[in-house]
């Protein structure tokens, strides 16, 4: 007699096997570097200009695609969603097999997808911050190479060889695009979209203006390098000037959490009325929401748009 456990195990193993097969196929698919590739395929996963207006699902799909590209993740959005769904089903099956409380199982299953999205977003922010810090040095090498008489393709190649990851991978991708026949302004525009920083957009505009109006690209890159370096110094100065306020706000927020944990561990009877009554639950929820709103407001006010 086939039981519910057997059916659940079969469904779960099928989902896991399908996910592994999908990932293996996407990773083993290779492209001949000497093959002629259409221009549309040269831009990795294409840009956001294809769909300007769409519903919530289209906007979420476009946002997730941009997050995965900018975080350096090698899988596409469909594989990422399938993995999150498979992890959710596995967590639910394991919790049901271990006879864990349904509320705990439901909380864990519901939290898996937002946690995965938060991890991908955090990885994207860390990678973009590292790219932002590497960009002034890369641009200085690029301007020196063009001043020495190299064309833009060779200048990008030289800059990629003297740079570290992750900027090296982005520059090598630009070199491959140029070798496939894409114009320099389209390559730099795609680079600006992938990095999504003001410095990259300035480089893209500089190359586009040079392609349209002509002039000496080396001098333009020299001036742009100086501007970006001054912007970077100004941003670092702003961060150092606001660091005391940010740490003070963080300490105030953590102080309330530490006091609550101490009272729960040291004086549990003192907080019974707060933790067991409906009014106490409302007050705790209001306190957590107020701290979250305060942190978001402080982050917005301290953000610089240089």
QUIFEN-V573602 format. One record per residue. N is the residue number from 1. RES is the residue in one small letter. OMEGA is omega in whole degrees, 0 to 359 (NA if undefined). BURIAL is I if it has 16 or more other C-alpha atoms within 10 Angstrom, else O. D_FIRST is the distance of its C-alpha to the first C-alpha in Angstrom with 2 decimals. Layout:
BEGIN
n=N res=RES omega=OMEGA burial=BURIAL d_first=D_FIRST
n=N res=RES omega=OMEGA burial=BURIAL d_first=D_FIRST
END
This chain:
BEGIN
n=1 res=x omega=180 burial=O d_first=0.00
n=2 res=x omega=181 burial=O d_first=3.77
n=3 res=x omega=178 burial=O d_first=6.24
n=4 res=x omega=178 burial=O d_first=9.85
n=5 res=x omega=180 burial=O d_first=11.12
n=6 res=x omega=179 burial=O d_first=9.66
n=7 res=x omega=179 burial=O d_first=11.07
n=8 res=x omega=179 burial=O d_first=14.20
n=9 res=x omega=179 burial=O d_first=14.73
n=10 res=x omega=179 burial=O d_first=14.61
n=11 res=x omega=181 burial=O d_first=17.03
n=12 res=x omega=179 burial=I d_first=19.19
n=13 res=x omega=177 burial=O d_first=19.56
n=14 res=x omega=180 burial=O d_first=20.47
n=15 res=x omega=180 burial=I d_first=23.07
n=16 res=x omega=180 burial=I d_first=24.53
n=17 res=x omega=177 burial=O d_first=24.76
n=18 res=x omega=178 burial=O d_first=26.41
n=19 res=x omega=179 burial=I d_first=28.82
n=20 res=x omega=179 burial=O d_first=29.80
n=21 res=x omega=179 burial=O d_first=30.39
n=22 res=x omega=180 burial=O d_first=32.48
n=23 res=x omega=180 burial=I d_first=34.56
n=24 res=x omega=180 burial=O d_first=35.11
n=25 res=x omega=180 burial=O d_first=36.30
n=26 res=x omega=181 burial=O d_first=38.63
n=27 res=x omega=182 burial=O d_first=40.12
n=28 res=x omega=178 burial=O d_first=40.61
n=29 res=x omega=182 burial=O d_first=42.32
n=30 res=x omega=180 burial=O d_first=46.00
n=31 res=x omega=178 burial=O d_first=49.20
n=32 res=x omega=182 burial=O d_first=52.18
n=33 res=x omega=181 burial=O d_first=55.07
n=34 res=x omega=181 burial=O d_first=57.59
n=35 res=x omega=178 burial=O d_first=55.91
n=36 res=x omega=184 burial=O d_first=57.54
n=37 res=x omega=177 burial=O d_first=55.48
n=38 res=x omega=184 burial=O d_first=56.21
n=39 res=x omega=182 burial=O d_first=57.89
n=40 res=x omega=183 burial=O d_first=55.03
n=41 res=x omega=183 burial=O d_first=52.67
n=42 res=x omega=179 burial=I d_first=55.15
n=43 res=x omega=187 burial=I d_first=54.40
n=44 res=x omega=177 burial=O d_first=51.18
n=45 res=x omega=177 burial=O d_first=48.49
n=46 res=x omega=186 burial=O d_first=51.44
n=47 res=x omega=186 burial=O d_first=53.20
n=48 res=x omega=184 burial=O d_first=52.99
n=49 res=x omega=181 burial=O d_first=55.75
n=50 res=x omega=183 burial=O d_first=53.42
n=51 res=x omega=181 burial=O d_first=51.97
n=52 res=x omega=183 burial=O d_first=54.51
n=53 res=x omega=179 burial=O d_first=53.06
n=54 res=x omega=179 burial=O d_first=49.43
n=55 res=x omega=183 burial=O d_first=47.05
n=56 res=x omega=180 burial=O d_first=45.26
n=57 res=x omega=179 burial=O d_first=42.44
n=58 res=x omega=179 burial=O d_first=45.05
n=59 res=x omega=177 burial=O d_first=47.08
n=60 res=x omega=179 burial=O d_first=44.12
n=61 res=x omega=179 burial=O d_first=43.15
n=62 res=x omega=179 burial=I d_first=46.77
n=63 res=x omega=181 burial=O d_first=47.04
n=64 res=x omega=178 burial=I d_first=43.94
n=65 res=x omega=179 burial=I d_first=45.25
n=66 res=x omega=179 burial=I d_first=48.63
n=67 res=x omega=180 burial=I d_first=47.15
n=68 res=x omega=179 burial=I d_first=45.13
n=69 res=x omega=184 burial=I d_first=48.23
n=70 res=x omega=176 burial=I d_first=50.62
n=71 res=x omega=180 burial=I d_first=48.38
n=72 res=x omega=179 burial=I d_first=48.29
n=73 res=x omega=185 burial=O d_first=44.51
n=74 res=x omega=180 burial=O d_first=43.63
n=75 res=x omega=179 burial=O d_first=40.54
n=76 res=x omega=187 burial=O d_first=40.80
n=77 res=x omega=180 burial=I d_first=39.77
n=78 res=x omega=177 burial=O d_first=36.59
n=79 res=x omega=179 burial=O d_first=35.28
n=80 res=x omega=179 burial=I d_first=36.35
n=81 res=x omega=179 burial=O d_first=34.50
n=82 res=x omega=178 burial=I d_first=31.30
n=83 res=x omega=179 burial=I d_first=31.59
n=84 res=x omega=179 burial=I d_first=32.11
n=85 res=x omega=178 burial=I d_first=29.09
n=86 res=x omega=178 burial=I d_first=26.92
n=87 res=x omega=178 burial=I d_first=28.42
n=88 res=x omega=179 burial=I d_first=27.73
n=89 res=x omega=179 burial=I d_first=24.01
n=90 res=x omega=179 burial=I d_first=23.83
n=91 res=x omega=178 burial=I d_first=25.80
n=92 res=x omega=180 burial=I d_first=23.62
n=93 res=x omega=179 burial=I d_first=20.39
n=94 res=x omega=178 burial=O d_first=22.17
n=95 res=x omega=178 burial=I d_first=23.64
n=96 res=x omega=179 burial=O d_first=20.42
n=97 res=x omega=180 burial=O d_first=18.82
n=98 res=x omega=178 burial=O d_first=22.03
n=99 res=x omega=176 burial=O d_first=22.05
n=100 res=x omega=182 burial=O d_first=25.44
n=101 res=x omega=182 burial=O d_first=27.16
n=102 res=x omega=179 burial=O d_first=26.28
n=103 res=x omega=179 burial=O d_first=30.02
n=104 res=x omega=179 burial=O d_first=30.46
n=105 res=x omega=180 burial=I d_first=27.52
n=106 res=x omega=179 burial=O d_first=28.96
n=107 res=x omega=179 burial=O d_first=32.43
n=108 res=x omega=181 burial=O d_first=31.46
n=109 res=x omega=180 burial=I d_first=29.59
n=110 res=x omega=184 burial=O d_first=32.52
n=111 res=x omega=185 burial=O d_first=35.02
n=112 res=x omega=182 burial=I d_first=33.66
n=113 res=x omega=176 burial=I d_first=35.09
n=114 res=x omega=178 burial=O d_first=38.52
n=115 res=x omega=177 burial=O d_first=38.72
n=116 res=x omega=178 burial=I d_first=38.15
n=117 res=x omega=178 burial=I d_first=40.82
n=118 res=x omega=178 burial=O d_first=43.17
n=119 res=x omega=178 burial=O d_first=42.81
n=120 res=x omega=179 burial=I d_first=43.59
n=121 res=x omega=178 burial=I d_first=46.55
n=122 res=x omega=177 burial=O d_first=47.85
n=123 res=x omega=178 burial=I d_first=47.64
n=124 res=x omega=181 burial=I d_first=49.55
n=125 res=x omega=179 burial=O d_first=52.25
n=126 res=x omega=180 burial=O d_first=52.73
n=127 res=x omega=179 burial=I d_first=53.04
n=128 res=x omega=177 burial=I d_first=55.43
n=129 res=x omega=178 burial=O d_first=57.55
n=130 res=x omega=176 burial=O d_first=57.83
n=131 res=x omega=179 burial=I d_first=58.77
n=132 res=x omega=179 burial=I d_first=61.35
n=133 res=x omega=180 burial=O d_first=62.92
n=134 res=x omega=189 burial=I d_first=63.10
n=135 res=x omega=180 burial=I d_first=64.53
n=136 res=x omega=178 burial=I d_first=68.24
n=137 res=x omega=179 burial=I d_first=68.50
n=138 res=x omega=181 burial=I d_first=66.82
n=139 res=x omega=176 burial=I d_first=69.19
n=140 res=x omega=176 burial=I d_first=72.17
n=141 res=x omega=179 burial=I d_first=71.19
n=142 res=x omega=179 burial=I d_first=70.69
n=143 res=x omega=178 burial=I d_first=74.17
n=144 res=x omega=180 burial=I d_first=75.77
n=145 res=x omega=179 burial=I d_first=74.18
n=146 res=x omega=177 burial=I d_first=75.44
n=147 res=x omega=179 burial=I d_first=78.84
n=148 res=x omega=176 burial=O d_first=79.00
n=149 res=x omega=180 burial=O d_first=78.72
n=150 res=x omega=173 burial=I d_first=75.02
n=151 res=x omega=188 burial=O d_first=73.25
n=152 res=x omega=179 burial=I d_first=70.32
n=153 res=x omega=179 burial=I d_first=67.69
n=154 res=x omega=178 burial=I d_first=69.30
n=155 res=x omega=176 burial=I d_first=69.86
n=156 res=x omega=179 burial=I d_first=66.15
n=157 res=x omega=179 burial=I d_first=65.43
n=158 res=x omega=180 burial=I d_first=67.95
n=159 res=x omega=179 burial=I d_first=66.60
n=160 res=x omega=180 burial=I d_first=63.03
n=161 res=x omega=181 burial=O d_first=64.19
n=162 res=x omega=182 burial=O d_first=65.99
n=163 res=x omega=178 burial=I d_first=63.22
n=164 res=x omega=176 burial=O d_first=60.04
n=165 res=x omega=8 burial=O d_first=56.55
n=166 res=x omega=182 burial=I d_first=55.47
n=167 res=x omega=180 burial=I d_first=58.71
n=168 res=x omega=179 burial=I d_first=58.91
n=169 res=x omega=179 burial=O d_first=55.72
n=170 res=x omega=179 burial=I d_first=56.96
n=171 res=x omega=177 burial=I d_first=60.35
n=172 res=x omega=176 burial=I d_first=58.90
n=173 res=x omega=177 burial=I d_first=56.84
n=174 res=x omega=179 burial=I d_first=60.14
n=175 res=x omega=179 burial=I d_first=61.79
n=176 res=x omega=178 burial=I d_first=59.09
n=177 res=x omega=179 burial=I d_first=59.47
n=178 res=x omega=179 burial=I d_first=63.26
n=179 res=x omega=177 burial=O d_first=62.99
n=180 res=x omega=175 burial=I d_first=60.84
n=181 res=x omega=178 burial=O d_first=63.64
n=182 res=x omega=177 burial=I d_first=62.86
n=183 res=x omega=185 burial=O d_first=66.03
n=184 res=x omega=182 burial=I d_first=66.72
n=185 res=x omega=177 burial=I d_first=66.66
n=186 res=x omega=179 burial=I d_first=63.16
n=187 res=x omega=180 burial=I d_first=61.95
n=188 res=x omega=176 burial=I d_first=63.44
n=189 res=x omega=176 burial=I d_first=62.11
n=190 res=x omega=176 burial=I d_first=58.57
n=191 res=x omega=179 burial=I d_first=59.22
n=192 res=x omega=178 burial=I d_first=60.40
n=193 res=x omega=181 burial=I d_first=57.24
n=194 res=x omega=181 burial=I d_first=54.98
n=195 res=x omega=177 burial=I d_first=56.97
n=196 res=x omega=177 burial=I d_first=57.76
n=197 res=x omega=179 burial=I d_first=60.89
n=198 res=x omega=180 burial=O d_first=64.46
n=199 res=x omega=179 burial=I d_first=65.83
n=200 res=x omega=177 burial=I d_first=63.74
n=201 res=x omega=176 burial=I d_first=64.78
n=202 res=x omega=177 burial=I d_first=68.41
n=203 res=x omega=179 burial=I d_first=68.07
n=204 res=x omega=179 burial=I d_first=66.57
n=205 res=x omega=180 burial=I d_first=69.46
n=206 res=x omega=180 burial=I d_first=71.98
n=207 res=x omega=179 burial=I d_first=70.76
n=208 res=x omega=178 burial=I d_first=70.57
n=209 res=x omega=177 burial=O d_first=74.13
n=210 res=x omega=180 burial=O d_first=75.38
n=211 res=x omega=182 burial=O d_first=73.85
n=212 res=x omega=187 burial=O d_first=75.41
n=213 res=x omega=182 burial=O d_first=78.82
n=214 res=x omega=182 burial=O d_first=79.33
n=215 res=x omega=181 burial=O d_first=81.13
n=216 res=x omega=182 burial=O d_first=80.58
n=217 res=x omega=181 burial=I d_first=76.92
n=218 res=x omega=179 burial=I d_first=77.75
n=219 res=x omega=178 burial=O d_first=79.95
n=220 res=x omega=179 burial=I d_first=77.36
n=221 res=x omega=176 burial=I d_first=74.69
n=222 res=x omega=179 burial=I d_first=77.17
n=223 res=x omega=179 burial=O d_first=77.82
n=224 res=x omega=177 burial=I d_first=74.14
n=225 res=x omega=178 burial=I d_first=73.41
n=226 res=x omega=179 burial=O d_first=76.07
n=227 res=x omega=181 burial=O d_first=74.71
n=228 res=x omega=179 burial=I d_first=71.15
n=229 res=x omega=177 burial=I d_first=72.42
n=230 res=x omega=177 burial=O d_first=74.38
n=231 res=x omega=179 burial=O d_first=71.38
n=232 res=x omega=178 burial=I d_first=69.28
n=233 res=x omega=179 burial=O d_first=72.01
n=234 res=x omega=177 burial=O d_first=72.27
n=235 res=x omega=178 burial=O d_first=68.54
n=236 res=x omega=178 burial=O d_first=68.60
n=237 res=x omega=178 burial=O d_first=71.58
n=238 res=x omega=179 burial=O d_first=69.84
n=239 res=x omega=179 burial=O d_first=66.77
n=240 res=x omega=180 burial=O d_first=69.03
n=241 res=x omega=181 burial=O d_first=71.02
n=242 res=x omega=183 burial=O d_first=67.95
n=243 res=x omega=181 burial=O d_first=66.06
n=244 res=x omega=179 burial=O d_first=67.58
n=245 res=x omega=180 burial=O d_first=66.54
n=246 res=x omega=178 burial=O d_first=62.97
n=247 res=x omega=177 burial=O d_first=62.56
n=248 res=x omega=179 burial=O d_first=64.16
n=249 res=x omega=179 burial=O d_first=61.72
n=250 res=x omega=179 burial=O d_first=58.76
n=251 res=x omega=178 burial=O d_first=60.09
n=252 res=x omega=180 burial=O d_first=60.52
n=253 res=x omega=182 burial=I d_first=56.94
n=254 res=x omega=179 burial=O d_first=55.54
n=255 res=x omega=178 burial=O d_first=57.87
n=256 res=x omega=179 burial=O d_first=56.16
n=257 res=x omega=180 burial=O d_first=52.72
n=258 res=x omega=178 burial=O d_first=54.06
n=259 res=x omega=179 burial=O d_first=55.74
n=260 res=x omega=179 burial=O d_first=52.57
n=261 res=x omega=180 burial=O d_first=50.53
n=262 res=x omega=180 burial=O d_first=53.37
n=263 res=x omega=178 burial=O d_first=53.51
n=264 res=x omega=182 burial=O d_first=49.75
n=265 res=x omega=186 burial=O d_first=49.91
n=266 res=x omega=182 burial=O d_first=53.35
n=267 res=x omega=182 burial=O d_first=53.78
n=268 res=x omega=180 burial=O d_first=50.40
n=269 res=x omega=182 burial=O d_first=52.03
n=270 res=x omega=184 burial=O d_first=54.50
n=271 res=x omega=181 burial=O d_first=51.86
n=272 res=x omega=180 burial=O d_first=49.61
n=273 res=x omega=180 burial=O d_first=51.22
n=274 res=x omega=184 burial=O d_first=50.90
n=275 res=x omega=184 burial=I d_first=47.27
n=276 res=x omega=182 burial=O d_first=46.01
n=277 res=x omega=179 burial=O d_first=47.99
n=278 res=x omega=178 burial=O d_first=47.35
n=279 res=x omega=177 burial=O d_first=50.93
n=280 res=x omega=176 burial=O d_first=50.41
n=281 res=x omega=178 burial=O d_first=47.34
n=282 res=x omega=179 burial=O d_first=49.45
n=283 res=x omega=177 burial=O d_first=52.27
n=284 res=x omega=178 burial=O d_first=50.08
n=285 res=x omega=178 burial=O d_first=48.60
n=286 res=x omega=179 burial=O d_first=52.16
n=287 res=x omega=179 burial=O d_first=53.38
n=288 res=x omega=179 burial=O d_first=50.67
n=289 res=x omega=179 burial=O d_first=51.29
n=290 res=x omega=178 burial=O d_first=55.04
n=291 res=x omega=179 burial=O d_first=54.83
n=292 res=x omega=178 burial=O d_first=52.68
n=293 res=x omega=178 burial=O d_first=55.17
n=294 res=x omega=179 burial=O d_first=58.05
n=295 res=x omega=178 burial=I d_first=56.63
n=296 res=x omega=180 burial=O d_first=56.07
n=297 res=x omega=178 burial=O d_first=59.60
n=298 res=x omega=179 burial=O d_first=61.14
n=299 res=x omega=179 burial=O d_first=59.30
n=300 res=x omega=182 burial=O d_first=60.65
n=301 res=x omega=180 burial=O d_first=64.19
n=302 res=x omega=181 burial=O d_first=64.33
n=303 res=x omega=179 burial=O d_first=62.99
n=304 res=x omega=181 burial=O d_first=65.74
n=305 res=x omega=179 burial=O d_first=65.95
n=306 res=x omega=NA burial=O d_first=68.35
END
